[in-house]
Amino acid sequence: MSETEGRFVRGRWIVDPTPAPEEKTAPEKEPIPEEEPASAAPTIEERVHETSELVRRAVSDVVNTGQHLLGTPEGHEHIQQAARKAGEELERAINSWTESARRALQKR
């Protein structure tokens, strides 16, 4: 990841614009950057749902690519099964991690 100046806004990295060189005439007050309200942050459940959807979509894309690019029907079936299994395992791992994090937060 490149090291650029910026900040997270609603779960996304926003790169701060590079200031153009200015001539110094008189000191000016810097405008206060507009920030998102704290309530606009996505909940854990929303993030988990979004991540699960992205995993499902990625697995589906792999399966579709395998169908179009690789060999025989048997090969396609093998790839589909392997991709689905990997997606299911990844989803289980994400859900397990989320549940562990949720339990840790509730203990506090």
C-alpha positions as CSV (number, residue, x, y, z in Angstrom):
1,M,0.0,0.0,0.0
2,S,1.4,3.4,-0.8
3,E,1.9,5.8,2.0
4,T,-0.3,8.7,1.2
5,E,-1.8,11.3,3.4
6,G,-5.5,10.8,4.1
7,R,-8.1,9.5,6.5
8,F,-10.8,6.8,6.8
9,V,-14.3,7.9,6.1
10,R,-17.1,5.4,6.5
11,G,-14.6,2.5,6.1
12,R,-12.9,3.9,3.0
13,W,-9.4,5.6,2.7
14,I,-9.8,9.1,1.4
15,V,-6.6,10.6,0.1
16,D,-6.0,14.2,1.1
17,P,-5.3,16.4,-1.9
18,T,-1.7,17.6,-2.3
19,P,-1.6,21.3,-1.5
20,A,-0.5,23.5,-4.4
21,P,2.5,25.8,-3.7
22,E,1.1,29.2,-2.7
23,E,2.6,32.6,-2.3
24,K,2.5,33.7,1.3
25,T,0.7,37.0,1.5
26,A,-1.2,36.9,4.8
27,P,-1.9,34.0,7.1
28,E,-5.3,32.6,6.5
29,K,-7.4,30.4,8.6
30,E,-7.6,26.8,7.4
31,P,-11.1,25.6,6.7
32,I,-12.3,22.9,9.0
33,P,-12.7,19.6,7.1
34,E,-16.3,18.3,7.0
35,E,-16.4,15.0,8.8
36,E,-19.0,12.3,8.7
37,P,-21.2,12.0,11.7
38,A,-20.2,9.1,14.0
39,S,-23.6,7.5,13.6
40,A,-23.0,7.0,9.8
41,A,-20.3,4.4,10.5
42,P,-21.5,0.9,9.4
43,T,-22.4,-1.6,12.2
44,I,-20.6,-4.9,12.7
45,E,-23.5,-6.7,11.2
46,E,-23.5,-4.5,8.1
47,R,-19.8,-5.0,7.6
48,V,-20.1,-8.8,8.0
49,H,-23.0,-8.9,5.6
50,E,-21.0,-6.8,3.1
51,T,-17.9,-9.0,3.4
52,S,-19.9,-12.2,3.0
53,E,-21.5,-10.8,-0.1
54,L,-18.1,-9.9,-1.5
55,V,-16.8,-13.4,-0.8
56,R,-19.8,-15.0,-2.5
57,R,-19.3,-12.8,-5.5
58,A,-15.6,-13.5,-5.7
59,V,-16.2,-17.3,-5.5
60,S,-18.9,-17.0,-8.2
61,D,-16.5,-15.1,-10.4
62,V,-13.8,-17.8,-10.0
63,V,-16.3,-20.5,-10.8
64,N,-17.5,-18.6,-13.9
65,T,-13.9,-18.0,-15.0
66,G,-13.2,-21.7,-14.6
67,Q,-16.1,-22.6,-16.7
68,H,-15.0,-20.4,-19.6
69,L,-11.3,-20.9,-19.5
70,L,-10.4,-24.4,-18.5
71,G,-10.6,-27.8,-20.1
72,T,-13.2,-30.5,-19.8
73,P,-16.6,-30.7,-18.1
74,E,-15.0,-32.9,-15.4
75,G,-12.4,-30.2,-14.9
76,H,-15.0,-27.5,-14.6
77,E,-16.9,-29.6,-12.0
78,H,-13.7,-30.1,-10.0
79,I,-12.9,-26.3,-10.1
80,Q,-16.4,-25.4,-9.1
81,Q,-16.4,-27.7,-6.1
82,A,-13.0,-26.5,-5.0
83,A,-13.9,-22.9,-5.4
84,R,-17.2,-23.3,-3.5
85,K,-15.4,-25.2,-0.7
86,A,-12.8,-22.5,-0.4
87,G,-15.5,-19.8,-0.3
88,E,-17.4,-21.7,2.4
89,E,-14.3,-22.1,4.5
90,L,-13.4,-18.4,4.1
91,E,-16.9,-17.4,5.0
92,R,-16.8,-19.7,8.1
93,A,-13.5,-18.2,9.1
94,I,-14.8,-14.6,8.8
95,N,-17.9,-15.5,10.8
96,S,-15.8,-17.2,13.5
97,W,-13.5,-14.2,13.7
98,T,-16.5,-11.8,13.9
99,E,-18.2,-13.8,16.6
100,S,-14.9,-13.8,18.6
101,A,-14.6,-10.1,18.2
102,R,-18.2,-9.5,19.2
103,R,-17.7,-11.6,22.4
104,A,-14.5,-9.8,23.2
105,L,-16.3,-6.4,22.9
106,Q,-19.2,-7.6,25.1
107,K,-16.8,-8.6,27.9
108,R,-15.5,-5.0,28.1
